[in-house]
């Protein structure tokens, strides 16, 4: 179990008491969610970071650095805070990564203050860009192109993928086991009702 570090404000900037920069903290790493759940090469990828933070100056911006098979999310607070209320705060930050070529990607995150890292570079998880996921319209499970592209065959396709344990069926991008559950059916129905652009 990790010990909680005490946070103090010094010279208007929150600093970790007794902890040098780039050290692991109880509040790091954050949780990661990927949208859409089934990422195709034509899909615009959004990675959402979330968790608890030791003060009210939660991360609200991130730089995206793409490497070969890696995505680094360097989070920060913009504008830099002058004062941070010392209260544990929940946070969520969607980061648009855009389209990616087919392949598997490891996602890392580091938190910065004043241009310097204050946490370790942490591996959050991995996801795959799979050509079988098709374009950016998630409920078009069977990838059909003839109108109407959304039809009963998409429900059959979703059921088959759910039964097979396919990552595509994790419509709500949940990470707690079991990741495939009744909420994924509700999510699929909502996306189907919303239609394709």
Protein Blocks (a to p, Z undefined) as FASTA:
>chain_A
ZZddddddeehiacdehiaehiacfkbccddddddfbdcfkbccddddddddfbfkdcfb
dcddddehiacdddddddddfbdcdddddddddddebjcdeddddddddddeehiafbdc
ddfbdcdddfklopablklmnopabdcfbdfklmmmmmmmmmnopaklmmnopabdcfbd
fklmmmmmmmmmnopZZ
